[in-house]
Amino acid sequence: MALSGIDAVVFGVADPDAAQRLLDDWGLVRSSAAPVPLCYATRDGGEVIVHPAQAPDLPPAIEPGSTLRELVWGAPDAASLAESVARLRAGGIACAAGPDGAVRLRDPNGMALALRVSRRRPVAVAATPANGPGAPQRIDRRAPVHARAAPATLGHVVLFAADFAAMRDFYTRHLGFVVSDEYPGHGVFLRCAARGPHHNLFLLNRPGRPGVNHVAFTVADIHEVIGGGIAMSRRGWKTEIGPGRHPISSAYFWYFHNPLGPPLEYYADDDFCTDAWQPGTFERRPELFAEWAIAGGIDGATRRQARATEESGRGHA
């Protein structure tokens, strides 16, 4: 399969100073000292790049306000990149290489996409082994308490699809993404390759209103989801929803509001799929978004639930 995952996300924001505070607190590593654009990286080298919203070299936004302006997909090597480009052009999709070597195009939402040979590097993240009755995996050592998160990868992006059928067709037929699970006519979980994490992209049907639902970062395990989330709460960032667990994908999650625009998510322990994975079809219901979830998050000082009502309004149902 020609693509291997998300290589970079590029934002345009109204308040770069607030964005810098957020990214420092989120646990990313500053990868450039230049003040514009802000450049940060995950542990595997995935890039988070932040420009002022009015920067002339940014692609147009697909929604008002601070938001994701370009989504960069990585290919494992030059031959795989060429394969993706050939597939796009054979399907009549306009794309062109820029001076940086990336091939640029737009999806049916109008989202700017770039394809490039991946700059990410392999990273091994050791999840904490779990003990079960009669099957201990963690022996003579305690499970950790994380003081903060250190995101390993850019895991997935969720887009609101203005024309759901066109978006589903574009990513499956023209970019070769594989369906992992689906709410027929309402949402589809897609992965770049047959063998890999449950999804790199999730499309949600929102007729006539393109947008970005959230951007998600992988961490090692549920302990890092909780530790990272509590650290964010302690620094004053507002929870959208979480912590909780998705029954579709099996992942533990915690979402935060932030000055980049779309919520950011910490998540861990999602399903890993191969050719043997059997895609499921599901009715879109709140209990299939979250098997369980804490509304309002956990207060960083008390370590107790912050409030009792969920206020996201982002379509997480």
ChimeraX attribute file (.defattr): number of C-alpha atoms within 10 A of each C-alpha:
attribute: neighborCount
match mode: 1-to-1
recipient: residues
	/A:1	16
	/A:2	22
	/A:3	24
	/A:4	21
	/A:5	26
	/A:6	24
	/A:7	25
	/A:8	25
	/A:9	21
	/A:10	23
	/A:11	26
	/A:12	26
	/A:13	23
	/A:14	17
	/A:15	14
	/A:16	20
	/A:17	13
	/A:18	14
	/A:19	21
	/A:20	19
	/A:21	13
	/A:22	19
	/A:23	21
	/A:24	13
	/A:25	17
	/A:26	23
	/A:27	20
	/A:28	22
	/A:29	18
	/A:30	17
	/A:31	15
	/A:32	12
	/A:33	10
	/A:34	9
	/A:35	12
	/A:36	13
	/A:37	18
	/A:38	22
	/A:39	21
	/A:40	22
	/A:41	23
	/A:42	23
	/A:43	21
	/A:44	18
	/A:45	22
	/A:46	27
	/A:47	25
	/A:48	22
	/A:49	19
	/A:50	25
	/A:51	24
	/A:52	19
	/A:53	19
	/A:54	11
	/A:55	12
	/A:56	9
	/A:57	7
	/A:58	16
	/A:59	18
	/A:60	16
	/A:61	20
	/A:62	17
	/A:63	15
	/A:64	8
	/A:65	15
	/A:66	20
	/A:67	25
	/A:68	29
	/A:69	24
	/A:70	22
	/A:71	19
	/A:72	21
	/A:73	23
	/A:74	24
	/A:75	25
	/A:76	17
	/A:77	15
	/A:78	13
	/A:79	12
	/A:80	18
	/A:81	22
	/A:82	17
	/A:83	15
	/A:84	22
	/A:85	23
	/A:86	15
	/A:87	17
	/A:88	19
	/A:89	13
	/A:90	11
	/A:91	13
	/A:92	10
	/A:93	15
	/A:94	12
	/A:95	17
	/A:96	12
	/A:97	14
	/A:98	10
	/A:99	6
	/A:100	7
	/A:101	12
	/A:102	18
	/A:103	21
	/A:104	19
	/A:105	17
	/A:106	16
	/A:107	13
	/A:108	18
	/A:109	19
	/A:110	17
	/A:111	22
	/A:112	21
	/A:113	19
	/A:114	23
	/A:115	24
	/A:116	24
	/A:117	21
	/A:118	22
	/A:119	15
	/A:120	22
	/A:121	10
	/A:122	10
	/A:123	11
	/A:124	10
	/A:125	13
	/A:126	9
	/A:127	14
	/A:128	16
	/A:129	12
	/A:130	11
	/A:131	11
	/A:132	9
	/A:133	5
	/A:134	6
	/A:135	8
	/A:136	10
	/A:137	11
	/A:138	13
	/A:139	10
	/A:140	5
	/A:141	6
	/A:142	8
	/A:143	11
	/A:144	10
	/A:145	11
	/A:146	16
	/A:147	13
	/A:148	18
	/A:149	24
	/A:150	22
	/A:151	27
	/A:152	22
	/A:153	25
	/A:154	26
	/A:155	24
	/A:156	24
	/A:157	23
	/A:158	20
	/A:159	23
	/A:160	24
	/A:161	26
	/A:162	20
	/A:163	17
	/A:164	23
	/A:165	14
	/A:166	13
	/A:167	21
	/A:168	24
	/A:169	14
	/A:170	18
	/A:171	20
	/A:172	15
	/A:173	14
	/A:174	19
	/A:175	19
	/A:176	21
	/A:177	24
	/A:178	23
	/A:179	24
	/A:180	25
	/A:181	22
	/A:182	20
	/A:183	17
	/A:184	13
	/A:185	13
	/A:186	16
	/A:187	24
	/A:188	23
	/A:189	24
	/A:190	25
	/A:191	26
	/A:192	27
	/A:193	22
	/A:194	20
	/A:195	16
	/A:196	16
	/A:197	21
	/A:198	28
	/A:199	27
	/A:200	23
	/A:201	23
	/A:202	23
	/A:203	24
	/A:204	27
	/A:205	23
	/A:206	17
	/A:207	11
	/A:208	12
	/A:209	13
	/A:210	22
	/A:211	23
	/A:212	22
	/A:213	22
	/A:214	22
	/A:215	22
	/A:216	22
	/A:217	21
	/A:218	24
	/A:219	29
	/A:220	21
	/A:221	21
	/A:222	22
	/A:223	19
	/A:224	25
	/A:225	29
	/A:226	26
	/A:227	18
	/A:228	25
	/A:229	32
	/A:230	28
	/A:231	23
	/A:232	23
	/A:233	20
	/A:234	16
	/A:235	13
	/A:236	11
	/A:237	19
	/A:238	19
	/A:239	29
	/A:240	23
	/A:241	24
	/A:242	26
	/A:243	27
	/A:244	23
	/A:245	24
	/A:246	18
	/A:247	15
	/A:248	20
	/A:249	20
	/A:250	16
	/A:251	20
	/A:252	26
	/A:253	28
	/A:254	28
	/A:255	26
	/A:256	23
	/A:257	18
	/A:258	19
	/A:259	22
	/A:260	25
	/A:261	21
	/A:262	24
	/A:263	22
	/A:264	22
	/A:265	28
	/A:266	31
	/A:267	28
	/A:268	24
	/A:269	18
	/A:270	20
	/A:271	15
	/A:272	15
	/A:273	19
	/A:274	13
	/A:275	10
	/A:276	8
	/A:277	15
	/A:278	11
	/A:279	13
	/A:280	12
	/A:281	13
	/A:282	14
	/A:283	12
	/A:284	16
	/A:285	11
	/A:286	12
	/A:287	14
	/A:288	16
	/A:289	18
	/A:290	22
	/A:291	14
	/A:292	16
	/A:293	19
	/A:294	21
	/A:295	20
	/A:296	23
	/A:297	28
	/A:298	25
	/A:299	20
	/A:300	19
	/A:301	11
	/A:302	10
	/A:303	12
	/A:304	11
	/A:305	15
	/A:306	18
	/A:307	12
	/A:308	10
	/A:309	10
	/A:310	15
	/A:311	11
	/A:312	16
	/A:313	8
	/A:314	13
	/A:315	12
	/A:316	15
	/A:317	11
